[in-house]
Amino acid sequence: MKVWLDWVPNHTATNHRWVTEHPEYYVKDANGNIIHPNNYGDVYQLDYTNNSLCDAMNNCLKYWIDQADIDGYRCDYISSPAIPASYWQLAIPMLKAHKSSLIVMAEGDLTDTNNKRLQNVEFDFDYAWQFQEGLLFNQFGSSGTNASALQGNLESFLSASQALSNDRMVYLTNHDQNYNDGGRSLKEMYGDNTCALTTLVFTLYGMPLLYNGQETGNDQILDYFNDTKIKWTVGDRKVNNTIRTLIALKHSQKALAHGNSNQRGNIRFLNTGNNSVIAYERTKDDNTVVVLLNFGTNQQNIRISDITSGEYVQWIDSKTIAAGPVSKQVKLNSSDPIVIGTKGYAVYVKN
């Protein structure tokens, strides 16, 4: 297990000791009052035009590496206009020189127009925010059935992602979607598409995020300001068994490895001839993984004209996964039909 800290570079609490010891570290209005960013009344805006503030922040970042040997930072609100790209251009190489294995992730979508200035400052990961919020939730959501339209959008997402120098974090929900933006559970957001979209997130591209308790299948909204407790007992065995099998696949199949250089060119969408079903293949060296996702409201019998024929192990079958993970040998080719259930999903690994 690796441990990353959530690092908040844009502001501090109003009761931080710097407020009295180093008031010069903060942005002030015309009357000399320290300002609150974005009307956040409990925090004060830091001033990155002050070189001493930059040095102090860098010393804090190095402190947690030295004292706790942390493995990475998740950098909050990197899209803040108050933090210049030049700060990250100096800070990230400094941190990597301090600990070469350190991972630095940007909480922001670097394909977004407002964040393009940060594309080459050496973040290791960004949040694929538009993938989740713009595509999976707003455009597809709980009622989506048109797999052909979804595939077109996924191809655009891949094209934009592969143009970045960094890898990406992909997910169905996080603390903002689950609580801050009005409170939305996964079932409210994705309905019966939840498991198929979870499979998509784990197998298409990038590093998947699981939000607190998601793997149990308990469909909670977590008010973390009041320390809502996560229900760690399994609430939905289909969700739980799907996710734990996807994790095993992610760790064992090099075709599913994240890292942008590993992913470029190893994703191929397959021709299902069916507007309800997406199929794609990922290959790395001698390892091939095939994924089928049925977003339709009926069972589908499909033939994949351009599938790589051969013997496969089926790791996930949505019809049986609730009872537990079971692998089975199957033959896949272009002539024999594959039956996939309503809102069903399947993952195969070629022998």
C-alpha positions in Angstrom: 0.0 0.0 0.0 1.2 3.5 -0.9 0.1 6.6 1.0 -0.5 10.0 -0.7 -1.4 13.2 1.1 -4.0 15.6 0.0 -2.1 18.8 -0.4 -3.9 22.1 -0.5 -1.6 24.7 -2.1 -4.1 27.5 -2.8 -5.1 28.5 0.8 -4.8 27.9 4.5 -7.3 27.9 7.3 -8.1 31.3 8.8 -6.5 30.1 12.1 -3.2 29.0 10.6 -0.2 30.3 12.5 1.1 31.9 9.3 -1.8 34.4 9.5 -0.1 36.1 12.5 3.5 35.0 12.0 3.7 35.6 8.2 0.8 37.9 7.1 3.0 38.7 4.0 2.3 35.2 2.7 -1.3 36.1 2.0 -3.2 38.1 -0.7 -4.8 41.3 0.7 -7.5 43.6 -0.6 -7.1 47.4 -0.9 -7.9 47.8 2.8 -5.2 45.4 3.9 -7.6 42.6 4.7 -6.6 39.0 3.8 -9.1 37.7 1.1 -11.1 34.6 1.0 -10.8 32.7 -2.3 -14.1 31.8 -4.0 -16.0 33.2 -1.0 -14.8 30.2 1.2 -15.2 32.0 4.5 -13.0 29.5 6.5 -9.8 29.9 4.4 -7.4 32.6 3.3 -5.7 33.0 -0.1 -2.0 32.4 -0.4 0.2 34.8 -2.4 2.5 33.1 -4.9 4.1 36.3 -6.0 6.0 36.1 -2.6 9.1 34.0 -3.0 9.3 33.3 0.7 5.8 31.8 0.6 6.9 29.5 -2.3 10.0 28.4 -0.2 7.8 27.8 2.8 5.4 25.6 0.8 8.3 23.6 -0.6 9.7 23.1 2.8 6.4 21.8 4.0 6.2 19.4 1.0 9.6 18.0 1.8 8.9 17.8 5.5 6.2 15.0 5.0 8.6 13.1 2.7 11.3 13.3 5.3 9.1 12.7 8.4 6.6 10.2 7.1 8.1 8.9 3.9 4.9 9.5 2.0 4.6 8.2 -1.6 2.7 11.0 -3.3 0.7 14.1 -3.2 -2.8 14.8 -4.5 -2.7 18.5 -5.2 -6.0 20.2 -4.6 -7.5 22.9 -6.9 -4.5 23.2 -9.2 -6.7 25.2 -11.6 -6.5 28.2 -9.2 -5.4 31.3 -11.2 -3.5 32.4 -8.1 -1.0 29.5 -8.5 1.2 30.2 -11.6 2.4 27.3 -13.8 6.0 28.5 -13.0 5.5 27.4 -9.4 4.8 23.8 -10.4 7.6 23.8 -13.0 10.1 24.4 -10.1 8.3 22.6 -7.3 7.7 19.2 -9.0 11.2 18.6 -10.2 12.4 19.6 -6.7 10.2 17.0 -5.1 11.2 14.3 -7.6 14.9 15.1 -6.8 14.1 14.8 -3.1 12.3 11.4 -3.6 12.6 10.0 -7.1 9.6 7.6 -6.8 7.2 10.3 -5.6 3.9 10.7 -7.5 2.3 14.1 -8.0 -1.4 14.2 -9.1 -3.4 17.2 -10.2 -6.9 17.6 -9.0 -8.1 19.0 -12.2 -8.6 18.1 -15.9 -5.6 19.1 -17.9 -7.5 18.8 -21.1 -9.7 21.6 -19.9 -9.0 25.0 -21.6 -8.3 26.7 -18.3 -5.7 24.1 -17.4 -3.7 23.7 -20.6 -1.0 26.0 -19.1 -0.3 23.1 -16.7 0.0 20.3 -19.2 3.8 20.3 -19.2 4.7 20.9 -15.6 5.3 17.2 -14.9 2.2 16.1 -13.0 2.1 12.3 -13.1 -1.7 12.1 -13.1 -4.7 14.4 -13.6 -8.4 13.9 -12.9 -10.3 12.9 -16.1 -13.0 15.2 -14.9 -14.7 15.7 -18.2 -14.7 11.9 -18.8 -16.7 11.3 -15.6 -18.8 14.4 -15.2 -19.2 15.4 -18.8 -19.4 12.1 -20.6 -20.4 9.2 -18.3 -22.7 11.2 -16.0 -24.2 14.1 -18.0 -24.3 12.5 -21.4 -24.9 8.9 -20.6 -26.0 8.4 -16.9 -28.7 6.0 -15.8 -30.8 6.0 -18.9 -28.0 5.6 -21.6 -28.5 2.8 -24.1 -26.8 4.1 -27.2 -23.4 2.3 -27.2 -22.4 3.7 -30.6 -22.7 7.3 -29.4 -20.8 6.4 -26.2 -18.1 4.8 -28.2 -17.6 7.9 -30.4 -17.2 10.0 -27.2 -14.8 7.5 -25.7 -12.7 7.7 -28.9 -12.5 11.5 -28.5 -11.6 11.1 -24.8 -8.8 8.7 -25.7 -7.5 11.0 -28.4 -7.4 13.9 -26.0 -5.8 11.8 -23.2 -3.1 10.3 -25.3 -2.0 13.7 -26.3 -1.0 14.5 -22.7 2.4 13.7 -21.2 0.8 12.5 -18.0 -1.4 9.5 -17.1 -5.0 10.0 -16.0 -7.2 9.0 -13.1 -10.7 7.8 -14.1 -13.7 7.2 -11.9 -17.5 7.1 -11.6 -17.7 9.3 -8.5 -15.7 11.2 -5.9 -16.4 13.4 -2.9 -17.6 16.3 -5.1 -20.1 14.2 -7.0 -21.2 12.1 -4.1 -21.8 14.9 -1.6 -20.7 18.4 -2.5 -22.8 18.7 -5.7 -26.1 18.1 -4.0 -25.6 14.5 -2.8 -25.9 11.7 -5.5 -25.4 8.0 -4.9 -24.0 5.8 -7.7 -27.5 4.3 -8.4 -28.9 7.8 -8.7 -26.2 8.7 -11.2 -25.9 5.6 -13.2 -28.8 3.2 -12.4 -28.5 -0.2 -14.0 -25.5 1.0 -16.0 -23.4 1.1 -12.9 -21.7 -2.2 -13.1 -21.0 -2.0 -16.9 -19.6 1.5 -16.4 -17.5 0.3 -13.5 -16.0 -2.3 -15.9 -15.4 0.4 -18.5 -13.5 2.6 -16.0 -11.3 -0.3 -14.9 -10.4 -1.6 -18.3 -10.4 1.2 -20.9 -7.8 3.6 -19.9 -5.9 5.2 -16.9 -5.8 4.5 -13.2 -9.2 3.8 -11.7 -10.3 5.5 -8.4 -12.7 3.8 -6.0 -14.5 6.3 -3.7 -14.9 5.4 0.0 -17.1 2.3 0.3 -17.9 2.0 -3.4 -16.4 -1.6 -3.4 -18.9 -2.8 -0.9 -21.9 -2.0 -3.1 -23.6 0.0 -0.3 -25.0 3.0 -2.2 -24.2 5.7 0.3 -24.0 9.5 0.2 -21.2 10.4 2.6 -21.5 13.7 4.5 -17.8 13.9 5.4 -18.3 17.2 7.2 -20.2 15.2 9.8 -18.1 12.1 9.6 -20.7 9.8 8.1 -19.5 6.2 8.7 -18.9 3.9 5.8 -20.9 0.6 5.8 -18.0 -1.8 5.3 -20.2 -4.9 5.2 -21.0 -6.1 1.7 -24.3 -4.6 0.5 -24.3 -5.8 -3.1 -22.4 -8.9 -4.0 -22.6 -8.3 -7.7 -20.8 -5.0 -7.3 -18.4 -6.3 -4.8 -17.4 -9.4 -6.8 -17.2 -7.4 -10.0 -14.8 -4.8 -8.5 -12.6 -7.3 -6.7 -12.2 -9.2 -9.9 -11.5 -6.1 -11.9 -8.8 -5.2 -9.4 -7.2 -8.7 -9.9 -7.3 -8.2 -13.6 -5.8 -4.7 -13.4 -2.9 -6.1 -11.3 -2.3 -9.3 -13.3 -2.8 -8.3 -17.0 -0.1 -6.1 -18.4 -2.5 -5.2 -21.3 -4.5 -3.2 -18.7 -1.5 -1.4 -17.2 -1.8 2.3 -16.8 0.9 4.8 -17.7 0.4 6.8 -20.8 3.3 5.3 -22.7 1.9 1.8 -22.0 -1.6 2.7 -23.2 -0.9 4.5 -26.5 -1.9 2.3 -29.4 -3.0 -0.8 -27.4 -6.7 0.0 -27.4 -8.8 -1.2 -30.4 -12.6 -1.0 -30.6 -14.2 -4.0 -32.2 -17.1 -4.2 -34.6 -20.2 -5.6 -32.9 -22.7 -4.5 -35.5 -24.9 -3.6 -32.5 -25.8 -0.2 -31.3 -26.3 -1.4 -27.7 -22.9 -3.2 -27.3 -19.4 -1.8 -27.0 -16.5 -4.2 -27.4 -12.8 -3.4 -27.3 -9.5 -5.2 -27.1 -6.3 -4.2 -25.3 -3.0 -5.8 -26.1 0.5 -5.6 -24.6 3.1 -8.0 -26.0 1.5 -11.5 -25.7 -1.3 -10.4 -23.4 -4.8 -9.6 -24.9 -7.9 -8.6 -22.9 -11.3 -8.3 -24.6 -14.2 -6.4 -22.9 -17.9 -6.5 -23.9 -20.5 -4.1 -22.4 -24.2 -4.3 -23.2 -26.0 -1.0 -22.3 -29.2 -2.2 -24.0 -32.5 -3.0 -22.2 -32.5 -6.6 -23.7 -30.2 -9.5 -24.0 -28.0 -9.3 -27.1 -26.6 -12.0 -29.4 -23.6 -10.5 -31.2 -20.9 -11.5 -33.6 -17.7 -9.6 -33.5 -16.3 -9.6 -37.1 -12.8 -8.4 -36.2 -12.1 -10.3 -32.9 -8.8 -12.1 -32.5 -10.0 -15.7 -32.7 -8.7 -18.2 -30.2 -9.0 -19.7 -26.7 -9.8 -17.3 -23.9 -10.4 -17.4 -20.1 -13.6 -15.6 -19.2 -12.8 -13.8 -15.9 -16.1 -11.9 -15.6 -19.6 -13.0 -16.6 -22.2 -10.5 -15.3 -24.8 -13.3 -15.3 -22.9 -15.3 -12.6 -20.6 -12.8 -10.9 -23.0 -12.1 -8.0 -22.4 -15.7 -6.7 -18.6 -15.2 -6.9 -15.8 -15.0 -9.4 -15.6 -18.1 -11.6 -13.2 -18.4 -14.6 -14.0 -20.7 -17.5 -12.5 -21.6 -20.9 -14.2 -20.3 -24.0 -13.6 -20.0 -27.7 -14.1 -16.7 -29.4 -14.3 -16.1 -33.1 -16.0 -14.0 -35.7 -18.7 -16.6 -36.6 -20.1 -17.9 -33.3 -22.5 -15.6 -31.5 -21.8 -14.3 -28.0 -24.8 -13.9 -25.7 -24.6 -11.0 -23.3 -27.4 -10.2 -20.9 -29.4 -7.0 -20.3 -27.0 -4.3 -19.0 -24.4 -7.2 -19.0 -20.7 -7.2 -19.2 -17.9 -9.7 -19.8 -14.1 -9.7 -19.7 -11.9 -12.3 -21.5 -8.2 -12.9 -21.4 -6.7 -14.7 -24.4 -4.6 -17.9 -23.6 
